Amino acid sequence: MVTLLYFASLRESVACSREQVPLTADTTTVASLLDQLRSRGERWAQAFAPGKAYRVAVNQQMADLATPLRPGDEVAFFPPVTGG
C-alpha cells in the first residue's frame, strides 16, 4: 500500500484528500501510478491529464515520473505554486 495525498485544486477535482491504494505488479513508478489513477474515470483522467501542471512528492521529496514506489511510501500531488 501507498498513501496518496491530494492538495488544493487537485483535491477538489478528485473529491478526495487522502487514500491508500495497493501497489500492483505494474505500479512501480510515479508514472505507472498516474496511469492507474487516470483509469478510474473522467475526473481522474482530467485531473492528471498529460501536460497538466501539477507536482509530485514521494516521502516529502520532490519526485518525477521515473521515481520508484515502494510499499509504505507517501505520494503527494499538488498544483504548482506561484509567487510574486
C-alpha positions in Angstrom: 0.0 0.0 0.0 1.0 3.6 -0.6 -0.7 6.6 0.9 -1.9 9.3 -1.6 -2.4 12.9 -0.6 -4.2 15.4 -2.8 -3.9 19.1 -2.2 -5.7 22.3 -3.3 -7.4 22.2 -6.7 -6.4 18.5 -7.3 -8.2 17.6 -4.0 -11.3 19.4 -5.3 -11.1 17.8 -8.8 -10.9 14.2 -7.5 -13.1 14.8 -4.4 -10.6 13.1 -2.2 -7.9 14.4 0.2 -6.2 11.1 1.3 -6.4 7.5 0.4 -4.5 4.3 0.5 -4.0 2.2 -2.7 -2.3 -1.1 -3.2 0.8 -1.3 -5.4 0.2 -3.8 -8.2 2.9 -5.6 -10.1 2.5 -2.9 -12.8 2.6 0.0 -10.4 6.3 0.6 -9.7 6.9 4.3 -10.5 5.0 7.6 -10.3 4.2 7.3 -14.0 2.6 3.9 -13.6 0.6 5.1 -10.5 -0.7 8.1 -12.6 -1.8 5.6 -15.3 -3.7 3.7 -12.6 -5.3 6.8 -11.3 -6.3 8.0 -14.8 -8.0 4.7 -15.5 -10.5 5.4 -12.6 -12.7 7.6 -14.8 -13.1 11.0 -16.5 -12.5 13.3 -13.5 -9.3 11.4 -12.7 -8.2 11.5 -16.3 -8.8 15.2 -16.5 -7.1 16.0 -13.2 -3.9 14.1 -14.2 -4.0 14.6 -17.9 -0.6 14.5 -19.6 0.7 18.0 -19.9 -1.4 19.3 -17.0 0.6 21.3 -14.4 1.0 19.5 -11.1 3.8 18.5 -8.8 4.5 15.2 -7.1 6.4 14.4 -3.9 7.3 11.0 -2.6 8.1 10.8 1.1 8.2 14.7 1.1 10.9 14.8 -1.6 10.1 16.3 -5.0 9.7 13.4 -7.5 9.4 12.9 -11.2 7.6 10.3 -13.3 10.5 7.8 -13.1 10.7 7.9 -9.3 10.2 4.3 -8.0 7.5 3.5 -5.5 7.7 1.1 -2.6 5.1 -0.2 -0.1 4.6 2.4 2.7 5.5 5.4 0.6 3.6 8.6 0.8 2.8 10.3 -2.5 1.6 13.8 -2.6 0.0 15.6 -5.6 -0.4 19.3 -5.6 -0.6 22.2 -8.1 2.4 24.3 -8.8 2.8 27.3 -6.6 3.4 30.7 -8.0 4.6 33.7 -6.0 5.2 37.3 -6.7 
